[in-house]
Structures are given as structure tokens and as C-alpha cells.
């Protein structure tokens, strides 16, 4: 043992104190001391606000969503990446706007964290000035910035185009409320190093596959920031590009009238606003509206690049016949201020009043801030918690009743244990999840009750008759049916 | 959209600033600003010390270890549990000894974290006094304390015996060095609410199964803290129980001579030390040594409980015939100061100089500190990183070459894309991981080079001949062999 074993299997306290000759008695681990401490501080334990434990049922359901998304990503050639929970604050700060910076969880330096802090700043309680001196790490806020950092750090080893997926928790010091947590999971995929619209097409196929498998009716709203630029130019208000995007992005929330007011407040003329509204109100199929827009752009010499990109995507998609995903070219989708420069995606579940369940888009410059310019690509992100909430509401597309323990062995008495262990070895070798009820002295009724409470469908009873005859009595708890079976028959029955 | 969408799919910045009428321009997301910032701070990004990114190969290999352990846990009826990364400091502090407390990562309160801090303590730079006022959360240090917290918080809903497994990262502010990280994974399982030795037996079966599947030659050292108590009583030195354990635990490190010196330094007489050495030097099979010890305990009226427990475990184990796991009853295993009160486990890999690769044991009082006394149980923990290092050293028991993308489609020109998309739909529907090289204009040589670099075994070429004939040319990159196949044949070939 070359180490203290702290990082392997060593659960809890360690010997270090003793080695140094000063005994440390972790209160928790010494029976008597623990009792004293308990008397002193009998505090009910709690979770930090905005965080959750996930029990077996929740883990199984969440894994189903995760595996569905990961399965799709992998079939489309995306590779897994995992980054650490902690990033340097120099990596995180300034990437998410002023508000984002405030929502970063910062980690206090270890040891005497105040040593290098400025005394004047401390006495003035100037948190902002003290901060850089007492914290240099933070918890990741999303998966995009860690991905950008990874791409830059590994730029010489990556084969472009590089497709990666990443499914990990992120942390935000948001005020906790219903459906909003401080720790939650994102499921991202990005492909960088290509400008081809086929990447967009494949992401739409992934959307189609994921929502089909999850059984969620989904609508994909799609637009292109270049088209939004064109629209702003068309109404001769390009200097208002960002606030126009912000305003029309609120259509769902404040309605057409609200958007109109907001646009007028910006200083747009009534004529300009009306012109914009006419564009947003274009009717007909995706392709019809796109063609109409193309004509208007052409007549005023506006760059048709965005139109062409959208046309390419929509053409391929219509050939693919993705019948269970509605794809809507939607000029009112803007996705506000962001690093997107081309296609933008948003997925909503029309049957659920839950907001967007996925989003994404194309960017020209993912890694510029880290000194590597011109890394372009496109990516999407699913939020695990909302998909979970939707499926809880509408029902899950799979039966989870067979995911847990399938059979519990209940020996009547100690003599039955060796036979139970022997049977269990074979049952488990067949891949069946099986338990042994460990306390033989407990009454049979209580043993069966355990199986029932745990939702275990079968109980295997081993009394002296069964042992003598080399059989097992298998009881189906839901029906109460009992059968005397050989071990081979029992394995077959449990696999059925 | 009822929310800012921050927690779903919204990648990066948000609109909040604009809504409040004060525009925030996150430097990162605005092309022009980004360029300016880049000039100002062209810093190379880095990872925090002691943390790691895991690329595709590493994730796949780590998942193999995780899935092997989880598979075994599940076949033995353990249920998954996941707890949040952040716990209240009131949950964590005082549970891991003085040194453990120093190794906790603490999270700074959000917002004006200095507001409620004591001004005098601040001006004195008294980190210890300031700490409770500026941090109330920390990152979990292990999986045992969060499990204890969970059991207490959910005591009325848990069916006992309760078996849970938990595979998650933990964080420790340890000085980073080779093989020691600040973020690393533990794979724990515990069963609480039973005193039966069958739990120990099942954990030994799990060890057997896991190491067999991983192909790691493993030796399980097993002892019982009650036997150690008995030994200390036998030499009439029970008041030195803890330091005796600490001393003999170092046998591997400082040798018999070193242990002897340490024991004498404690104040034990030469006679006592010699007596203890004789016990440690007992020879013969596990059962023979246990019987010898039983005789000595019996002759001096020492409580035989530990002996009985060990006897029960070893008897069942010998009946089970776990041929690929060496089980050694080892009186020199003490696992130092800890919450263990009965059986203790340690697994080593004799072929690798890497220390212990798993550990665990039985405890009488897991949750006392949280106000719930008498929750007894037993648990084990695997350290993921050392298993990974061992397998990297000795080789992996499975072939990972088929885990990545199996085929990349390379259309010669844009006309081939619709056909490629059509083929890809069917290939993926058959569960095959398949990519489309998105940039058709790239030369074929470069496309093939991409497949080669990525380690993709097959390339599917679609030229005008193939499209006209309704075939695909499948090229095996390792051999250069080419075949013209129909789509059905291609699917069969790739599944083979």
C-alpha cells in the first residue's frame, strides 16, 4: 500500500493523523463519541436547495432518456467526451454574460484562503475585489464552453470534422423553483470543422429518432440568423438587429401586439414595423414562405446565403420523409443573443405547456475566445429534466416493471441457505436479477411482504420438502400462483 | 416559453439583460467583441490541477468497468441511487476527520458573499471564523455520507434490508500527483438493515464476478474488527486497540520489524508484542488459523462473536467454490480508524504494485450522527481509476475496436447525397453506427484519410456508377479490399 488508500475503496476516515502522531478521532466513526455528538447536534439532515436525490425508479427512467439520446448520437457517429465538474474561473467567466457570471458556483481555495486577499478590500467587504483572490475554480455552467476549451487544448489531435456528445450535469446558482434546479443534466452533441448543411440535416434526423423513441410529439422550429439579418436589412433597420431579435423572440409570450409595441419603442417607424409584421405573417408551406422571402431578398440585393442554407436543409428533410417530427420554418424564432450565426433550432412539445425541450444552432466561431479562431460547427442540446417531466405527465413508452429484481429467494431456515446460494448462482449466471433474503429467522409472511413492498414479481421458497426433492416453489406475487419447479424450469420461467 | 429557457437546450447567453432594459453583450458570443477580447486576453485555456478530460476511448473503457460493476450489483438486487454533487457543509463537516475537513471543496455563497461575514474576523484574515459565513455547501467527499444522509431522510419509505449502489464522482482537495486526482469515481454498494453474514458472502461473490469479468487476478483480504478486539484483549492491551490496529495495518509498508518497533514504542511489553506476533504468524489454511484463534479465545473467555462471523462467511464461501478469487483471512488487515465494527475487506491485485483496489466492511451505526441510531449494514467500494490503470497495464479483456463508428459514407459528389442519406437511414435502423462525410467537395483521398485517422473500419463509396446500379462500393480500410454490394448485403456485411 503505497498510499493512504484514500482514493480507493477507503470509505471515510484515514490514518494520517495517527501517522503524524496526533490522533484524530473522527466523531462519526467512533461509537461512543458519535453518541455524544448526536446529543449535542441532533440535526435533521437536508439537501441543499435546488438539488435532488434520485431513487432507483428515477435513475432508471432518467437513464432511459439518456440512453435513447446517446444511442441516437452514437448511431450518427458522435463520440463521447467527459470533462471535469470544475473548470478554472478564467475558462468560465465572461462567457455567459453578466447574469451568467453571477450564476456561477465558485469554489473556495483550499487551506488559508484569506492569506493572499487584499486587506483593504476585506475590511471594505468588497466581495468583487476579494473574489479573484479566494476562488480560482468554478462548477461548469454548461457543456459548450468546456467543449470549446477541449477543442482548443486538443486541436492538434482532433480529426476534423469532429463529432462529440457529452451528457453530464451542469450547475447554476439560479433561484430554485418548480422545474428549475441548481444541478441538472444537459445532453449535448456538436460537430465542428465543417460548414456543410448535412450536419443540420443529421441533427434533424436525430431529433426525429429521439422523439419517436421517447414517444413525445415534437415540433421543430427552425430559422437562420442570416435570414434574420436579411429581414432587418429589408426593413432598413439593421442597426437594431439584436433588439429586433429579442423582441420577436417574445412572440409566444407577449403576443403580436406586445412585440409591435416593443418594436415601436425601439424607434422603428410604423412602416418598418408593419413591413416586419408582413414578413412574419407570411403564409403557406415552409418552401412557399422561403421562396417568397427569396424573391424579396433578391429584389433588394440582400445576401441570399441564409435562404440557400435553409433551402438545402428543407429539401433534404422533405426527401427523408420524417413523418413523426413536424418541421416548421419559423421566422419568429430568433434565440436571442447568442453565439449562433446560421441555422437555429428550437423544439417544443405542443401537447405540453413546458417551454422548449431542446435547442441548438450553427456558430462560426466557437473557440475564438480561447485563441483558436474560425472553428465553425453546429450543435444541439436536450434538457433531461423537461423530457422527464413530459414523460411523467403523458406516460412512458416502455415498461420499467422488469428492470428491477425479478426474484427473491426465501429459504425457510438456515439449512436451506446453501441450496439457495447454489440456485442463485445459476439464476444470476442466466442474467436474472435475483436477491437472497438474508435473515432466515424472520417469519415467512414478513419475507413475502418484503418482496411485495419492493415490487419483486417472484418469490422462490425453499423449505425442507423442496430441498429433499431438489425443487423450488416459485410464487408469483401478483396472482398468488405457486409452482414446484426444477432449477432449470425456474430459470426458464423467470426469463419468459 | 414560460422561462428564459436557461435550463433547456439554451446554450450560452440569455436575454435577461435585455428584458430589464440593460443590454448585456457577452463578449464570447458577439463576433466583433470576441475578436477584441481575444487580442486583450489571448490566454491558453487549461484544466484545473488534478482534473482530467476523458476522450472517447477513455470514456468507452471507463464505461466498461462501470458497467461490469453495475451489472454485478444489479444481478445481486442492488438498486441505483444518485445524490447531488453538492451537499450542505453541515452534512459533510466532521465526518472525515480533521484532515478530511481540510480536503473538502467548499462552494462560495452566491452574490455578496461577504455581507454577513464578521468584520473583525475579516480584518484579522481569520479564515476559520469567516468560513461558515461565506460557504454553506461543499462537493461530496465520498458516497457513504451522502448515502447515510439519504437513508435518514427517507427512513420511512425504505424497505429493509435496503440495497443501494451508487457510481458517481467525488471530489477531494488532495495534492494532485500520479494516480491521485481531485475528481475521481467511486463505485459503492451497501446493504443496510440486516446483520446477516450472507451480505458479506454476497459481496465476496460480487468481487469474484467483477474481477473475473475484468480479467484481473485479485486477492481478497478479510478480517473482522471483533477479532482484532479479541486479539488486543488476549495480549491484555485492549486500551491500545486503535494504535495497535494502526501499527499492524502498516505491515506491508514497514515490515514486521517496523511494526514491532512501533508496538514497543506504544508501551507494550516485549512479551505482549511477541504474543501478538505469534498470532499474526499463525500458519495453515484460513479455517485452521481461525480454529486455532477460536481455541485461544475460548481458553480466556474472550467473546467469540467475530470468530463465529468469520467462520460462517468462510464456510459458505468454500461451498460456493469461487475459484478465481483468492480469499485470505488476514489478521494483519485492520483498515485503521474507521466506522467498521465487524467484517473488513480489502482487495489487492498481486500482479500490480498499485495498492488496494477495493475495500469495505460492516458497520453498526451508519446514520447515528444524523439522528437515526442502529442502522447497521455492510458495504464495499471500487475505485474506478486504479482498475483502469491495471487494465491499461495488463490489457483489456474485450475488444473495443467495434464500439465506434463502423462505416462512413463518402458520396463522390452532391448528386450522391440523397442516396447516401437513404442508405444511412437503413444502416442505422439496423443499429449500426454510421457517419456521413459532410463535405462532398473534399477529394476522395482526404475523405478516406479521415476514415483511417478515426479508426473507422469501412468506407462506403457512392459514385455515379453505384447510384445508377443501385449498389454501394464497400471498402475495408485495413485490407484495401473492395466489394460492390446491394444495400441489404452491405447491412449484413457490416453486422458480421
Interface residues (C-beta under 8 A of the other chain):
Chain A: X1 X2 X3 X5 X6 X7 X8 X9 X10 X11 X12 X13 X14 X15 X16 X17 X18 X19 X23 X24 X25 X26 X27 X28 X29 X30 X31 X34 X35 X37 X38 X42 X43 X44 X45 X46 X47 X48 X51 X52 X53 X54 X55 X56 X58 X59 X60 X63 X74 X75 X76 X77 X79 X80 X81 X82 X83 X84 X85 X86 X87 X88 X90 X91 X94 X95 X96 X97 X98 X99 X100 X102 X103 X105 X106 X107 X108 X110 X111 X112 X113 X114 X115 X117 X119 X122 X123 X125 X126 X127 X130 X131 X134 X135 X136 X137 X139 X142 X144 X145 X149 X150 X152 X153 X154 X159 X161 X163 X164 X169 X171 X172 X173 X174 X179 X180 X181 X182 X183 X184 X188 X191 X194 X195 X196 X198 X199 X201 X202 X205 X242 X243 X246 X249 X252 X253 X316 X319 X320 X335 X336 X337 X338 X339 X341 X346 X347 X353 X354 X355 X356 X357 X358 X359 X360 X361 X364 X365 X368 X369 X370 X371 X373 X379 X380 X381 X382 X383 X385 X386 X404 X405 X408 X417 X418 X421 X422 X425 X428 X431 X432 X433 X434 X435 X436 X437 X438 X439 X440 X450 X453 X454
Chain B: X1 X2 X3 X5 X6 X7 X8 X9 X10 X11 X12 X13 X14 X15 X16 X17 X18 X19 X23 X24 X25 X26 X27 X28 X29 X30 X31 X34 X35 X37 X38 X42 X43 X44 X45 X46 X47 X48 X51 X52 X53 X54 X55 X56 X58 X59 X60 X63 X74 X75 X76 X77 X79 X80 X81 X82 X83 X84 X85 X86 X87 X88 X90 X91 X94 X95 X96 X97 X98 X99 X100 X102 X103 X105 X106 X107 X108 X110 X111 X112 X113 X114 X115 X117 X119 X122 X123 X125 X126 X127 X130 X131 X134 X135 X136 X137 X139 X142 X144 X145 X149 X150 X152 X153 X154 X159 X161 X163 X164 X169 X171 X172 X173 X174 X179 X180 X181 X182 X183 X184 X188 X191 X194 X195 X196 X198 X199 X201 X202 X205 X242 X243 X246 X249 X252 X253 X316 X319 X320 X335 X336 X337 X338 X339 X341 X346 X347 X353 X354 X355 X356 X357 X358 X359 X360 X361 X364 X365 X368 X369 X370 X371 X373 X379 X380 X381 X382 X383 X385 X386 X404 X405 X408 X417 X418 X421 X422 X425 X428 X431 X432 X433 X434 X435 X436 X437 X438 X439 X440 X450 X453 X454
